[in-house]
Amino acid sequence: MAVEIENARPIKHGREGRIVKRRRMHEDLVEMLATDIREGVYTVGDALPSERDLMDEFGVSRLTVREATAALESKGLIETRPGTRARVCGPRPDFLLGMLSEAAAFHLGEPGGLRSFMEIRGIVETGVARIAAERITDDQIEGLRSELGRNREAVGDMAEFGRTDVEFHSAIARIVENPIVDGFFIAVDEWLREVRRTSLLNDGQMETAYAAHVRIFAALELRDPDRASAEMREHLGQLSRIYPPTPVEPTAVEPSRKAAP
C-alpha cells in the first residue's frame, strides 16, 4: 500500500532504507481485545480465551495470538503466567509508575525541564499538604511525629538526613491515599534525591529544612489546611532559591607576560 507524504523533508544521513509497512495482523487483534476489555466483555480477573480459542475465533496463527497477548501485557491490560491463561488486570501502579518514570527522566533533560518539575512539585506538594491536613488521623499524626523525630536526630548526618527527609514527605503523601500522587513521587524519586543531595551541601540547610518540617507538622497536627499548604509552599520556595545551584563563573586569568629579552 503506497503512502503519500506531502512536503517530505530530506532523509537524514543514516536513516535511508526505512519503509513504512502495513499494519501487522497482531495489532488488529490487540485493538479488538483491548476494546473488549474497555467495554467490559472481559472484566478484571477474567481469563481471556485460550490460545486455541483465540486462533479459531479470529482466524489467526498461534504466533499472532502470542504477539498480541505480549503487547496487551506491555500496555498493562493483562497479566500472564506460565501454564495459565492470560487474565485481565486492574490499573497497575507499577505499570503507570514505569511510564511516568521514563517520561520524567526524558523531560528533565529537556530545556526548561528542571523549572517545570520545580513548579509541578510545588503544585503537587502544597495540594497534598492541604488535603493531608483535612484527612489526617490521630494515628497518622503520631506516625508523622516519629518521622519528624528521626529527621531531627539526623541533623548533622547528610546521608541520613536526606533519607529521613524523604520519609517525612512520603509519610505526608501517604495520608492522601491517592495512587496518582504516589506515582508522581516515585516517578521523580531520583530527581528528588538529587535535589536533596545538592541542597544539603549548603551550610545550615539541614537546620533550615528541619525547622520547615516542624512548622509543616504543627499545621498538620492542628488540621489547618491553609497553614499546612502555606508552610509547604514556603519550604519548597526556599529550596527553589538554592536549587539548582548557581554556576560559578570562571575567574578570568590575565595572560602571563613574557619576560623581556
The 8 nearest C-alpha neighbors of each residue, nearest first, counted from 0:
[[1, 2, 21, 20, 19, 3, 22, 18],
 [0, 2, 3, 19, 20, 21, 4, 18],
 [1, 3, 0, 4, 19, 20, 21, 18],
 [4, 2, 1, 5, 7, 0, 6, 19],
 [5, 3, 7, 2, 6, 8, 1, 19],
 [4, 6, 7, 3, 8, 2, 9, 1],
 [5, 7, 8, 4, 9, 3, 10, 2],
 [6, 8, 5, 4, 9, 10, 3, 11],
 [7, 9, 10, 6, 11, 5, 4, 12],
 [10, 8, 11, 7, 12, 6, 15, 14],
 [11, 9, 8, 15, 12, 14, 13, 7],
 [12, 10, 14, 13, 9, 15, 8, 16],
 [11, 13, 14, 10, 15, 9, 16, 17],
 [12, 14, 15, 11, 10, 16, 17, 9],
 [15, 13, 12, 11, 10, 16, 17, 18],
 [14, 16, 17, 13, 10, 12, 11, 18],
 [15, 17, 18, 14, 13, 10, 19, 12],
 [18, 16, 15, 14, 19, 20, 10, 13],
 [19, 17, 20, 16, 15, 21, 2, 14],
 [18, 20, 17, 21, 2, 1, 22, 0],
 [21, 19, 18, 22, 0, 23, 17, 2],
 [20, 22, 23, 19, 0, 24, 1, 2],
 [21, 23, 20, 24, 26, 27, 25, 19],
 [22, 24, 26, 25, 21, 27, 20, 63],
 [25, 23, 26, 27, 22, 28, 63, 59],
 [24, 26, 28, 63, 67, 27, 23, 29],
 [27, 25, 29, 28, 24, 23, 30, 67],
 [28, 26, 30, 25, 29, 24, 31, 23],
 [27, 29, 25, 31, 26, 30, 32, 67],
 [30, 28, 26, 67, 32, 27, 31, 33],
 [29, 31, 33, 27, 28, 32, 34, 26],
 [30, 32, 28, 34, 33, 29, 27, 35],
 [33, 31, 35, 29, 34, 30, 28, 36],
 [32, 34, 36, 30, 35, 31, 29, 37],
 [33, 35, 37, 31, 32, 36, 38, 30],
 [36, 34, 32, 40, 38, 33, 37, 39],
 [35, 37, 41, 33, 39, 34, 38, 40],
 [36, 38, 34, 39, 35, 33, 40, 41],
 [39, 37, 35, 36, 40, 34, 41, 33],
 [40, 38, 41, 36, 42, 37, 35, 34],
 [39, 41, 35, 36, 38, 42, 37, 34],
 [40, 42, 36, 39, 45, 35, 43, 87],
 [43, 41, 39, 45, 44, 36, 40, 87],
 [42, 44, 87, 88, 89, 45, 41, 86],
 [45, 43, 87, 86, 88, 42, 46, 89],
 [46, 44, 86, 42, 87, 43, 41, 47],
 [47, 45, 86, 85, 84, 87, 48, 44],
 [46, 48, 85, 86, 49, 45, 84, 87],
 [49, 47, 52, 53, 46, 50, 84, 51],
 [50, 48, 52, 51, 84, 53, 47, 85],
 [49, 51, 53, 52, 54, 64, 48, 61],
 [50, 52, 54, 49, 53, 55, 61, 48],
 [53, 51, 49, 55, 54, 50, 48, 56],
 [54, 52, 56, 50, 55, 51, 57, 48],
 [55, 53, 59, 51, 58, 52, 57, 56],
 [54, 56, 52, 58, 53, 57, 51, 59],
 [57, 55, 53, 54, 58, 52, 59, 51],
 [56, 58, 59, 54, 55, 53, 28, 52],
 [59, 57, 55, 54, 56, 60, 53, 52],
 [60, 58, 54, 57, 63, 61, 64, 55],
 [59, 61, 63, 62, 54, 64, 58, 65],
 [60, 62, 64, 63, 65, 54, 50, 59],
 [61, 63, 65, 60, 64, 66, 59, 67],
 [64, 62, 25, 66, 60, 61, 65, 67],
 [65, 63, 67, 61, 62, 66, 68, 50],
 [66, 64, 62, 68, 67, 63, 69, 61],
 [65, 67, 63, 69, 64, 68, 62, 25],
 [66, 68, 64, 70, 25, 29, 65, 69],
 [69, 67, 71, 65, 70, 66, 72, 64],
 [68, 70, 72, 66, 67, 71, 65, 73],
 [69, 71, 73, 67, 68, 72, 66, 74],
 [72, 70, 68, 74, 73, 69, 76, 77],
 [71, 73, 77, 75, 69, 74, 70, 78],
 [72, 74, 70, 75, 71, 69, 76, 77],
 [75, 73, 71, 72, 76, 70, 94, 77],
 [74, 76, 72, 73, 77, 94, 71, 91],
 [77, 75, 71, 74, 72, 88, 87, 78],
 [78, 76, 87, 72, 88, 86, 75, 71],
 [77, 79, 86, 72, 85, 88, 87, 80],
 [78, 80, 85, 86, 77, 84, 81, 83],
 [79, 81, 83, 82, 78, 85, 84, 86],
 [82, 80, 83, 79, 84, 85, 78, 86],
 [81, 83, 80, 84, 79, 85, 49, 50],
 [84, 82, 81, 80, 85, 79, 86, 46],
 [85, 83, 46, 49, 86, 47, 79, 82],
 [84, 86, 79, 47, 46, 78, 77, 83],
 [87, 85, 46, 77, 45, 78, 44, 47],
 [88, 86, 77, 43, 44, 45, 76, 46],
 [87, 89, 77, 43, 76, 44, 86, 78],
 [90, 88, 43, 91, 87, 76, 44, 77],
 [89, 91, 92, 88, 75, 76, 95, 94],
 [90, 92, 94, 93, 89, 95, 75, 88],
 [93, 91, 95, 94, 96, 90, 178, 182],
 [92, 94, 96, 91, 95, 97, 182, 98],
 [95, 93, 97, 91, 92, 96, 75, 98],
 [96, 94, 92, 98, 97, 93, 99, 91],
 [97, 95, 99, 93, 182, 98, 94, 186],
 [96, 98, 100, 94, 95, 99, 93, 101],
 [99, 97, 101, 95, 96, 100, 102, 94],
 [98, 100, 96, 102, 186, 97, 101, 103],
 [101, 99, 186, 103, 97, 102, 98, 96],
 [100, 102, 104, 98, 103, 99, 105, 97],
 [103, 101, 99, 105, 100, 104, 106, 98],
 [104, 102, 100, 106, 105, 101, 99, 107],
 [103, 105, 101, 107, 102, 106, 100, 108],
 [106, 104, 102, 103, 107, 108, 101, 109],
 [107, 105, 109, 103, 108, 112, 104, 102],
 [108, 106, 112, 104, 113, 109, 105, 103],
 [109, 107, 106, 105, 112, 110, 104, 113],
 [108, 110, 112, 106, 107, 111, 105, 113],
 [111, 109, 112, 108, 113, 107, 106, 114],
 [110, 112, 114, 113, 109, 115, 107, 108],
 [113, 111, 107, 115, 109, 106, 110, 114],
 [112, 114, 116, 115, 107, 111, 117, 108],
 [113, 115, 117, 111, 116, 112, 118, 119],
 [116, 114, 112, 118, 113, 117, 119, 111],
 [115, 117, 119, 113, 118, 114, 120, 112],
 [116, 118, 114, 120, 115, 119, 113, 121],
 [119, 117, 115, 121, 116, 120, 114, 122],
 [120, 118, 122, 116, 121, 117, 123, 115],
 [119, 121, 123, 117, 118, 122, 116, 124],
 [122, 120, 118, 119, 124, 123, 125, 117],
 [121, 123, 119, 120, 125, 124, 126, 118],
 [122, 124, 120, 126, 121, 125, 127, 119],
 [125, 123, 127, 126, 121, 122, 120, 128],
 [126, 124, 228, 128, 127, 231, 122, 123],
 [125, 127, 129, 123, 124, 128, 122, 130],
 [126, 128, 124, 130, 125, 129, 131, 123],
 [129, 127, 131, 125, 228, 126, 227, 130],
 [130, 128, 224, 228, 126, 132, 127, 131],
 [129, 131, 133, 127, 132, 128, 126, 134],
 [130, 132, 128, 134, 133, 135, 129, 175],
 [133, 131, 222, 219, 224, 129, 130, 134],
 [132, 134, 130, 131, 222, 135, 224, 129],
 [135, 133, 131, 132, 130, 136, 174, 175],
 [134, 136, 131, 132, 139, 133, 174, 140],
 [137, 135, 139, 138, 140, 134, 174, 141],
 [136, 138, 140, 139, 141, 135, 220, 142],
 [139, 137, 141, 136, 140, 142, 135, 143],
 [140, 138, 142, 136, 141, 137, 135, 143],
 [141, 139, 137, 143, 138, 142, 144, 220],
 [142, 140, 144, 138, 139, 143, 145, 137],
 [143, 141, 139, 145, 144, 140, 138, 146],
 [142, 144, 146, 140, 145, 141, 139, 147],
 [143, 145, 141, 147, 142, 146, 140, 148],
 [144, 146, 148, 142, 143, 147, 141, 149],
 [147, 145, 143, 149, 148, 144, 167, 150],
 [146, 148, 150, 144, 145, 149, 143, 151],
 [149, 147, 145, 151, 150, 146, 144, 152],
 [150, 148, 152, 146, 151, 147, 153, 145],
 [149, 151, 147, 163, 153, 148, 152, 160],
 [150, 152, 148, 149, 153, 154, 147, 209],
 [153, 151, 149, 150, 154, 148, 160, 155],
 [152, 154, 160, 150, 151, 156, 159, 155],
 [155, 153, 156, 151, 152, 160, 205, 206],
 [154, 156, 153, 157, 205, 160, 152, 206],
 [157, 155, 153, 159, 154, 158, 160, 161],
 [156, 158, 160, 159, 155, 161, 199, 154],
 [159, 157, 161, 160, 156, 162, 196, 153],
 [160, 158, 162, 161, 156, 157, 153, 163],
 [159, 161, 153, 157, 163, 162, 158, 156],
 [160, 162, 164, 158, 159, 163, 157, 195],
 [161, 163, 159, 165, 164, 160, 158, 166],
 [164, 162, 166, 150, 160, 165, 161, 167],
 [163, 165, 161, 167, 162, 166, 160, 150],
 [166, 164, 162, 163, 168, 167, 169, 161],
 [165, 167, 163, 169, 164, 168, 170, 162],
 [168, 166, 164, 170, 169, 165, 146, 163],
 [167, 169, 171, 165, 170, 166, 172, 164],
 [170, 168, 166, 172, 171, 167, 165, 173],
 [169, 171, 173, 167, 172, 168, 166, 143],
 [170, 172, 168, 169, 174, 173, 131, 167],
 [171, 173, 169, 174, 170, 175, 127, 168],
 [174, 172, 170, 176, 175, 171, 169, 181],
 [175, 173, 172, 171, 176, 131, 135, 170],
 [174, 176, 173, 177, 131, 172, 130, 127],
 [177, 175, 173, 174, 178, 172, 181, 180],
 [176, 178, 180, 179, 175, 181, 173, 172],
 [179, 177, 181, 180, 182, 176, 92, 183],
 [180, 178, 182, 181, 177, 183, 92, 95],
 [179, 181, 183, 182, 177, 178, 184, 172],
 [182, 180, 178, 179, 184, 183, 185, 177],
 [183, 181, 179, 185, 96, 180, 184, 186],
 [182, 184, 186, 180, 181, 185, 179, 187],
 [185, 183, 181, 187, 186, 182, 188, 180],
 [184, 186, 188, 182, 187, 183, 181, 96],
 [187, 185, 100, 183, 99, 184, 188, 96],
 [186, 188, 190, 184, 185, 189, 191, 103],
 [189, 187, 185, 191, 190, 186, 184, 192],
 [190, 188, 192, 191, 187, 193, 186, 185],
 [189, 191, 193, 187, 192, 188, 194, 104],
 [192, 190, 194, 188, 193, 189, 187, 195],
 [193, 191, 195, 189, 194, 190, 196, 188],
 [192, 194, 196, 190, 191, 195, 197, 189],
 [195, 193, 191, 197, 192, 196, 198, 190],
 [194, 196, 192, 198, 193, 197, 199, 161],
 [197, 195, 193, 199, 194, 198, 192, 200],
 [196, 198, 194, 195, 199, 200, 193, 242],
 [197, 199, 195, 200, 196, 201, 194, 242],
 [200, 198, 201, 204, 197, 196, 195, 205],
 [199, 201, 198, 197, 202, 196, 204, 157],
 [202, 200, 199, 204, 198, 203, 197, 241],
 [203, 201, 204, 200, 199, 205, 206, 198],
 [202, 204, 206, 205, 207, 201, 199, 200],
 [205, 203, 207, 206, 199, 201, 202, 208],
 [206, 204, 208, 207, 203, 154, 209, 199],
 [205, 207, 209, 204, 203, 208, 210, 154],
 [206, 208, 204, 210, 205, 209, 203, 211],
 [209, 207, 211, 205, 210, 206, 204, 212],
 [208, 210, 212, 206, 211, 207, 205, 213],
 [209, 211, 213, 207, 212, 208, 206, 214],
 [212, 210, 208, 214, 209, 213, 234, 215],
 [213, 211, 209, 215, 210, 214, 216, 208],
 [212, 214, 210, 216, 211, 215, 217, 209],
 [215, 213, 217, 211, 212, 216, 218, 210],
 [216, 214, 212, 218, 217, 213, 230, 227],
 [215, 217, 219, 213, 218, 214, 220, 212],
 [216, 218, 220, 214, 219, 215, 213, 221],
 [219, 217, 227, 221, 215, 216, 223, 220],
 [220, 218, 222, 132, 216, 221, 217, 227],
 [219, 221, 217, 222, 218, 216, 140, 132],
 [220, 222, 218, 219, 223, 217, 132, 216],
 [223, 221, 132, 219, 220, 133, 218, 224],
 [222, 224, 221, 218, 226, 225, 132, 227],
 [225, 223, 129, 132, 227, 226, 228, 222],
 [226, 224, 228, 227, 223, 229, 129, 218],
 [225, 227, 229, 228, 223, 224, 218, 230],
 [228, 226, 218, 224, 230, 229, 225, 128],
 [227, 229, 125, 129, 231, 225, 128, 226],
 [228, 230, 226, 232, 231, 227, 225, 233],
 [231, 229, 233, 227, 232, 215, 228, 226],
 [230, 232, 234, 228, 233, 229, 125, 227],
 [233, 231, 229, 235, 230, 234, 125, 236],
 [232, 234, 236, 230, 231, 235, 237, 229],
 [233, 235, 231, 237, 236, 232, 211, 230],
 [236, 234, 238, 232, 237, 233, 239, 231],
 [237, 235, 233, 239, 238, 234, 232, 240],
 [236, 238, 240, 234, 235, 239, 233, 241],
 [239, 237, 235, 240, 236, 241, 242, 234],
 [240, 238, 236, 242, 237, 241, 235, 117],
 [241, 239, 237, 238, 242, 236, 243, 244],
 [240, 242, 238, 239, 244, 243, 198, 237],
 [243, 241, 244, 239, 240, 238, 198, 194],
 [242, 244, 241, 245, 239, 194, 197, 240],
 [245, 243, 242, 241, 246, 197, 198, 240],
 [244, 246, 247, 243, 241, 242, 248, 240],
 [247, 245, 244, 248, 243, 249, 242, 241],
 [246, 248, 249, 245, 250, 244, 243, 251],
 [247, 249, 246, 250, 251, 245, 244, 252],
 [250, 248, 251, 247, 252, 246, 245, 253],
 [251, 249, 252, 248, 247, 253, 246, 254],
 [250, 252, 249, 253, 248, 254, 247, 255],
 [251, 253, 250, 254, 255, 249, 256, 248],
 [252, 254, 255, 251, 256, 250, 257, 249],
 [255, 253, 252, 256, 251, 257, 250, 258],
 [254, 256, 253, 257, 252, 258, 251, 259],
 [257, 255, 258, 254, 259, 253, 260, 252],
 [256, 258, 259, 255, 260, 254, 253, 252],
 [257, 259, 260, 256, 255, 254, 253, 252],
 [260, 258, 257, 256, 255, 254, 253, 252],
 [259, 258, 257, 256, 255, 254, 253, 252]]
